[in-house]
Amino acid sequence: MTSNLATVTVLPLTPDRWRDLEKLFGEHGAYGGCWCMWWRLTSAQFSRQIGAANKRALKAIVDSGSVPGLLAYAGGQPAGWCSLGPRDQFGRLERSPVLKRVDEKLVWSIVCYYVDKGFRRQGIMEKLTVAAVEYAQAHGASIVEAYPGDRAGPFKATAAYTGVASVFRGLSFVEVLRRRPHAPILRYYLDANSNPATNK
């Protein structure tokens, strides 16, 4: 299966698109029953909810009117997913010794990707990332933060679920901190006033 990236569209996950997410994630809920709830829960909560309960929890977020992420469509088919939102929505980031806050600035976070096997290595992640930055900006963000893996060589899909560092760098994200060798924190500055490089 191939896609024409010019025809890829990216849209917010709203209740009317829930079935498209179900189709994309499949019976395993993307990765091992996660249903993109990993970053929102404690380890104990996640373990209790893995699978169907995580699915219900994500659907409740969507049904509430909140938008937990964006869906990419290629040829009319759901092809990829990106989870994002204000950083304080993702409690696991706040508790992480590696990904804890760089500073007290308000940021939006991109925390997860899932791309259908038939559409991988075709630029869907780039399309989702560009759309995520635009969506965050439209909702008042001045900084968008990401936490990709940064390793040499090809990535397995499960190892790239937070994104791939080279993709972000190619889109003008800049590294601001690295507490472990393969876990950089990258930022995209939407407002020049929030970029320390322009305020020296």
N, C-alpha and C positions, 0 to 999 in steps of 0.2 A: 504494500500500500504506500502510495506517495501522496504528498500534499503540495498544493501551490500556495506558498506563504502569502502571496498577494491576496488570496481569498480567505485567509484565516481571520476570523473575528473573535473578539474577546468581550465577554459580557459578565456582569455581576451575577452571582448565584442568588436567585430570587425563588420564591415558592413555585412559580410556574416552570422553573428549570430544574427542579429537584430530580425528576425522573432522568434527566440527562446526566446528572451527577451519579445517580445509581448505576446507569449504564456504563459510565466511565470507570467507576470504582469496582464494579463487579461484585461477586459474592464474597470476596475477601476484604472488601472495604478498603481498597487501594493496597495498603501494606499491613497484612496480618491483623485485620479487624480494627485498624486505627480510626478510620473515618475522620481523619484529620483532627482528632481530639487530643493528641499527645501533648501539644504545647499548652493546652488549656487546663490540664488536670494534674493532680499529684500522681506519683507512681502508684500509690494504693488505689486511688480512684480509677485510674486507667486500667489497672489489672482487674478490678471489679466489673468494669464496663466494657471490656474488650468485646468487639463484635457488635451484636444487635443493640446493646445499650448505648454504645458510642454512636451508632447510626441514629438512634432516637434523639440523643443529645444534640448532635449536629443539626438534625431536622428541626428541633425546637428553636435553635438559634435562628435558622432561616425563617421559620414560621413567625418568629417574633418581629420580623421586619429588619433585623440586622443582616449585614452582608459579610459572611466570613471569608469570602474569597471570590475568585474570578474563574470562569470557564472559557476555554478556547475551543472554537469549533473550526473544523476543516472539512470542506465539502458537505457542510450541514451536519456533520457527526461530531459529538463531543470528543475532543482529542487531548485536552490537557487541563490541569487545575493548578491554581496558585492560591495559597492561603495568606492573607494579610490583614492588618488592622493596627490600631493604636497598640503600642508595646504593652501597655498594662492589661490588655486582654489575655496575654500569654504568661500565666503565672510561672510556668517552668523556666522561662527566660529570667524572671526576677530572682528565682532561687538558684540559678546555675552559677557556680563559681567561675566558669569559663566565659559565659555569655552575659554575666551580670552587667548592669548599666555602666557605660563609659562615663557619663555625666548626667546631669539632671535635665538636659534638654528633652523636650517632647518629641518623640519620634514615632513613626509608623514602622512596623516590622513585617518583612516577608519571611515566613517561617517554613513553608513547605511547598513542594511541587509534586505533581503526579502526571506523567504523560503516558498515554496508551502505547502499548508495544509497537503498534503499527505506525506510529507517528514519531518515534524517537529519532534523535540525531537529524532532525529536519528543521531546527530553529524554533520549535514551539516554546521552549523555555525563554528564549529571547523575546518572543512576541508577548508572552505572559508578563515578563518583567517590565517591559516598556509600558504595557497597559496598567500594571500595578502602580508604577510611579505616577502615571497620569491620574489614576483613580485616587491615590492618596493626595495628590496635589489638589484635585477638585474638592476634596473633603477637608482642606485646611492644613495639610502636612507641609512642613518646611524641610524635614529630614526624613529620608527613607533608609532603613537599616536592614542589612541582610547578614546571614550567618552560614555561608556556603562551606562545603568541603574544599580543601586546597591540597590536592595530592597529584603527583605526576602519574601519567599513564591514563588509560581508559577507566571510566567509572562504571561500576554496576549501578543499576537503577536504584537499588535500596540504599546505596552509599551516597547517592546524589539527591536525596529527597529534600535537602535544604538548599539545593542549587549547586552550581559549579563556579568557583571563583573566577575563572577566566571569562565566563559569560558576563558576570557583573562588571569586571574591569573593562570589557569591551563596550559597556554601556555607560562608562564614566563614573562608576562607583569607585570610591577610594578607601583604602584600608586605614582604619583609625586605631586599631588595637589588635593584639594577638597574644592571648594568654597561654595557648598551646600551639605546637608547631603547625597543625593542620586545621586550625579553627580560627580564621580571621573574622573580625567584625568589620564590615564594609558599610559605607554610607554614600548616599546620593543627596547632594545639597540642592534643594529646590529654590532656596532663598540665599542670595550671596551674603546676607547679614548673618546667616547661621553657619557659614563656612569659615573655620578658623584661618584657613590659608589666605582669605581675602580681608582678614581683620587683624593683621599684624601691625 
